[in-house]
Amino acid sequence: MTYIPALNQVQLGQEGTLGTPDTLDIMPAGLTKVVITPRVKVVPIPTLNGSTMPAKYNSVTRRWAEVLIEGNLDYNRAMLWLDGMFGADASSPHTYKADEDAAVTPKGLTMGFGQTGLIYQVAGIVPTNLGFKITDNAPWQFSYKGFSKAVTDGASLETLTEDVPEFVNGYETSLYMDEDLDATIGSTARDVMFSLEVDITANHDMIWKRGAQTWTGVRQGKWGGSAKLIVEADATALDSLGDILDAVDSGKGFTCRAQATDGTNTMKLDFMGVAQDAPQIPTDVEGVVSIEFALVPHWNSVYDSCWGAELTIA
């Protein structure tokens, strides 16, 4: 039998206990790429046995996987990715924020992937990176990259119906941008955005203990990441460029929000950052002079964080 990629499908389930496989009950629409990379750590055991061979024995000490999921962002399923990075929020609207003084508890995902005769499952998917791209009027693109428990082969998929998506579109997205890191987010609308790319990290990593070949917990480090915002070079943006070039004691900070709504559902992505590098001069997008703000996340004293999001689902 010949297997073809077009027949692959993805099914997901949110876990009640991180790392414990849960029921596959979601068949998301709009996914474009899934990569599962099994990882195994094998340690050779050298022996003084009168042989020039490097080892005669070995031991498997660690088993896990790396996972990448990419696709078009759906209002109804955006919480899957936000719950994983920021921790689950059951309120309405769902509110997420990089907590300044506490580690988050990521919401794990179980994923089944493949087709009949070629099905694999991973549990405990935890993100190391959550990315979003708004590069045209099409749906926002997301990237969910992380690690999981070891891969299970010979798994099975459920009989599910694919979601009917409501995509978060670029043409319904607005930019709010204010100078400084004590600004109130969402204060000033700016009709100048050409594109936005963000990469959110919480430095999640695996905890390995004796008595198991798979990781037994997840720890968090400092929040990090990056944002690249390209805007039209209007008077306000040029003033900001001047402030970046003139900064002496500390870098110039910005408080930003990308907000999309279809009139019923709303997605807000909040980021606060400092211009680490001065923009290249000049740049252009489709013949219009532009400015590229390359920001690294930074604490905002009013927002009390550097990353956040809010999701309203009707």
C-alpha positions in Angstrom: 0.0 0.0 0.0 1.2 3.5 -0.8 0.7 6.2 1.8 0.2 9.8 0.6 0.5 12.9 2.8 -2.9 14.2 1.6 -4.6 11.5 3.7 -3.0 12.5 7.0 -5.2 14.0 9.6 -4.7 15.6 13.0 -6.8 15.0 16.1 -6.3 16.7 19.5 -7.5 16.4 23.1 -6.8 18.8 26.0 -5.4 16.9 29.0 -6.8 16.9 32.5 -3.4 15.8 33.8 -0.3 17.0 32.0 1.4 14.1 30.2 -1.5 11.7 30.6 -3.1 10.8 27.3 -6.6 12.2 26.9 -9.5 11.5 24.6 -9.1 12.8 21.0 -12.2 14.9 20.5 -11.0 17.8 18.4 -10.4 17.8 14.7 -9.1 21.3 14.0 -9.5 23.0 10.7 -6.9 25.1 8.9 -3.7 23.3 10.1 -1.0 23.3 7.4 2.0 21.5 9.0 2.7 18.9 11.7 6.1 17.5 12.4 6.8 14.9 15.2 10.5 14.3 15.8 11.1 11.3 18.2 14.1 11.7 20.5 15.9 9.0 22.3 19.1 9.3 24.4 21.2 6.2 24.2 24.3 5.9 26.3 27.1 3.5 25.2 28.6 1.4 28.1 32.3 0.9 27.6 33.9 -2.2 29.0 37.5 -3.3 29.6 37.1 -6.5 27.7 40.2 -6.6 25.5 38.4 -5.2 22.5 38.9 -2.1 20.3 35.2 -1.7 19.8 33.8 1.5 21.3 31.1 -0.4 23.3 29.5 -3.8 23.5 26.5 -2.6 25.6 24.2 0.4 25.7 21.3 1.8 27.7 18.3 3.9 26.7 18.1 6.7 29.3 15.6 9.2 28.0 12.7 9.1 25.6 10.7 12.1 24.4 9.6 14.0 21.2 9.7 17.4 19.7 6.5 18.7 18.1 5.7 21.4 15.6 2.1 22.4 14.7 1.4 25.3 12.3 -1.7 26.6 10.6 -4.4 29.3 10.3 -5.7 30.7 13.6 -9.3 29.9 14.4 -11.1 32.0 17.0 -12.8 28.8 18.3 -9.5 26.9 18.8 -7.1 29.7 19.6 -7.4 28.8 23.3 -5.7 25.5 22.7 -2.5 27.3 21.9 -2.9 30.1 24.5 -3.8 27.6 27.3 -0.6 25.8 26.5 1.6 28.8 26.7 0.0 30.9 29.4 -2.1 28.3 31.4 -5.8 27.7 31.1 -8.3 30.4 31.8 -12.0 29.4 32.0 -13.4 32.9 32.3 -15.1 34.8 29.5 -13.4 36.5 27.9 -10.4 34.2 28.2 -7.6 36.4 29.6 -3.9 35.5 29.4 -0.9 37.2 30.8 2.8 36.4 31.3 2.8 36.2 35.1 5.5 38.3 36.7 6.0 36.4 39.9 4.6 32.9 39.4 5.2 30.0 37.0 2.3 29.0 34.8 0.9 25.5 34.6 0.8 24.7 30.9 -2.3 22.9 29.6 -1.0 19.7 27.9 -2.3 18.4 24.5 -2.6 14.8 23.3 -2.3 14.5 19.5 -3.0 11.7 17.1 -1.5 12.1 13.6 -1.5 10.1 10.4 -3.8 7.8 8.5 -4.9 4.2 8.6 -1.9 1.9 9.1 0.4 4.9 9.8 -0.9 6.5 13.0 1.2 8.0 15.8 0.2 9.6 19.1 2.0 11.9 21.5 0.8 13.1 24.9 2.0 16.0 27.1 2.6 18.5 24.3 4.0 21.7 26.0 5.1 24.7 24.0 8.5 26.3 24.1 7.5 28.8 21.4 4.2 30.3 20.4 4.3 32.4 17.3 1.9 34.5 15.3 2.2 36.1 11.8 0.0 38.8 10.3 1.5 39.4 6.9 -1.5 40.1 4.7 -5.3 40.1 4.8 -5.5 36.3 5.0 -5.9 34.5 8.4 -3.3 35.0 11.1 -0.7 32.2 11.0 0.3 30.5 14.2 3.2 28.2 15.1 3.2 26.0 18.2 6.6 24.4 18.8 7.5 22.3 21.9 8.1 18.9 23.4 6.0 15.9 24.5 6.2 12.5 25.9 7.6 9.7 23.8 5.8 8.7 20.5 3.4 5.8 20.6 3.1 4.0 17.3 0.2 1.7 16.3 -2.3 4.2 17.8 -5.8 4.9 16.5 -7.8 7.9 15.6 -11.4 8.7 16.5 -14.3 9.2 14.1 -14.6 12.9 14.3 -16.1 15.7 12.2 -13.7 18.5 11.2 -14.4 21.9 12.9 -16.2 24.6 11.0 -13.7 27.4 11.5 -14.0 31.1 12.1 -10.6 32.4 11.1 -8.9 35.4 12.6 -8.3 37.5 9.5 -5.8 40.2 8.7 -8.4 42.4 7.1 -10.2 42.6 10.4 -7.1 43.4 12.4 -6.2 46.8 14.0 -3.0 48.0 15.5 -2.7 50.0 18.7 0.7 51.4 19.4 2.0 53.8 22.1 5.5 55.0 23.0 7.0 54.1 26.4 6.6 51.2 28.8 4.3 53.0 31.2 1.6 53.5 28.5 -1.9 52.1 28.8 -2.3 49.4 26.2 -4.9 49.9 23.5 -4.9 53.7 23.9 -3.9 54.9 20.4 -5.2 53.3 17.2 -2.6 53.3 14.3 -3.8 52.6 10.7 -0.2 51.9 9.5 0.5 48.2 10.0 2.0 46.3 7.1 2.9 43.1 9.0 3.6 41.7 12.5 5.5 38.6 13.6 5.8 37.6 17.2 7.6 34.8 19.0 6.5 34.2 22.6 8.7 32.0 24.9 8.4 31.0 28.5 11.6 28.8 28.5 9.6 25.7 29.4 11.8 22.7 29.8 11.6 19.1 30.9 12.3 17.8 34.4 14.1 14.5 34.5 14.1 12.3 37.6 15.3 8.9 38.4 12.9 6.0 38.0 11.5 6.9 34.6 12.8 7.2 31.0 10.3 10.0 30.2 10.2 13.4 31.8 8.2 13.7 34.9 7.5 17.5 35.1 7.9 20.9 33.4 9.7 23.9 34.7 9.5 27.5 33.5 12.3 30.1 33.1 12.1 33.8 32.2 9.7 35.0 29.6 11.3 36.0 26.3 10.8 36.1 22.6 10.7 38.9 20.0 8.4 41.0 17.9 8.9 42.5 14.4 6.4 45.2 13.5 6.6 46.8 10.0 4.6 50.1 9.6 4.2 52.9 7.2 6.6 55.8 7.8 4.1 58.4 8.7 4.9 61.4 11.0 4.2 59.5 14.2 6.3 56.5 13.2 9.2 58.8 12.1 9.1 60.5 15.5 9.4 57.1 17.1 12.3 56.3 14.8 14.0 59.5 15.9 13.5 58.6 19.6 15.1 55.2 18.9 18.1 56.8 17.2 18.4 59.5 20.0 18.2 57.0 22.9 21.2 57.2 25.2 20.5 56.0 28.7 18.0 53.3 27.9 16.3 51.8 24.9 13.1 53.2 23.5 10.0 51.2 24.6 6.7 50.6 23.0 3.3 49.2 24.1 1.4 47.5 21.4 -1.8 45.5 20.7 -3.0 43.7 17.6 -6.8 43.3 17.8 -9.0 41.4 15.4 -12.7 41.0 15.5 -15.3 39.6 13.1 -18.1 41.5 15.0 -18.8 38.5 17.2 -15.4 37.0 18.2 -12.4 39.0 19.3 -8.7 38.2 19.5 -6.3 40.6 21.3 -2.5 40.1 21.3 -0.6 42.3 23.6 3.2 42.9 23.6 5.5 45.4 25.3 9.1 45.7 24.1 12.2 47.7 23.7 13.8 48.5 20.3 17.0 46.5 20.6 18.3 47.5 17.2 17.8 50.7 15.3 15.7 50.1 12.1 17.4 50.0 8.7 17.0 53.2 6.8 15.3 53.2 4.4 13.0 50.2 3.8 9.8 50.0 1.7 6.8 47.7 1.3 5.2 47.7 -2.1 6.7 51.1 -3.0 5.8 52.7 0.3 8.5 53.8 2.7 8.3 51.7 5.9 9.9 51.4 9.3 10.7 48.0 10.9 10.5 47.9 14.7 12.5 45.0 16.1 11.4 44.6 19.7 12.4 42.4 22.6 9.9 41.9 25.4 10.1 44.2 28.4 8.0 44.7 31.5 5.3 47.4 31.3 4.6 49.0 34.7 0.9 49.6 34.0 0.2 46.3 32.3 2.4 44.5 34.8 3.7 42.1 32.1 5.4 41.9 28.7 3.0 39.5 26.9 -0.7 38.9 27.0 -3.8 38.0 25.1 -7.6 38.1 25.4 -10.0 35.9 23.5 -13.7 36.4 23.3 -15.7 33.6 21.7 -19.4 34.0 21.0 
